[in-house]
Amino acid sequence: MIRGILVISLVCAAAEVSAEPLRILFIGNSLTAWNDLPSMVQTLAVAGGHERPIVRSVTRGGFSLEDHWNEGEAQKVVAGSKWHFVILQQGPSALIETRQLLIAYARRFAEVIRRAGASPALYMVWPSTTRRFDFADVSTSYTAAARAVKGELLPAGDVWREVLRAHPDIHLYSDDGLHPTLAGSYVAALVIYRGIYKPSSLALPAFGLPEADARRLQAAVLAIRH
């Protein structure tokens, strides 16, 4: 009898992991497009035992959420298909005026997103190398936007700050001082995967990074409170 219960429990657990694939839409700029972040999240989900999620992105270089709103394409994509999560991202938004715009347009998008039956999420990015003193303000801006829309906060910027402090030998910034290296995008992908799927661990592929670096980055992501 106990064995039968155990088998049923294992089958139920597997069913939870292998449920209907999630549909995830990314709206952002080159900090989403760089290293094909949506595909990285997709690969991590499969490696974590989930059905391969359907991902799509609407990205424009240098765009803010205001720019996306004014262009109108993103709203059409949100409304034109079924999504479970819509992930919103713009630049660091550390200044008061950019923080206000982030919150205002996250709210506008959240109305469209919820009307379509999906949940909004905020992908927190990071400041440029010339403004590393802005990490705390970037975090404040994205946290405020996530709270304003009652959405999921995906705090990649917070993990970046901790990795830069604790593991300076792992390079997250590319040569331009803003866009992520593969390791930088890996951190963001792990944060997004964790925020959406809520796994208990992150024993996942290293994407070509040294295994030791990947394990340190995974530990850093798990240590950050979502």
Secondary structure by P-SEA (a helix, b strand, c coil): caaaaaaaaaaaaaaaaaccbbbbbbbbcccccccaaaaaaaaaaaaacccbbbbbbbccccccaaaaaaaaaaaaaaaaccccbbbbbbcccccaaaaaaaaaaaaaaaaaaaaacbbbbbbbbbbccccccaaaaaaaaaaaaaaaacbbbbcaaaaaaaaaaccccccccccccccccaaaaaaaaaaaaaaaccccccccccccccaaaaaaaaaaaaaccc
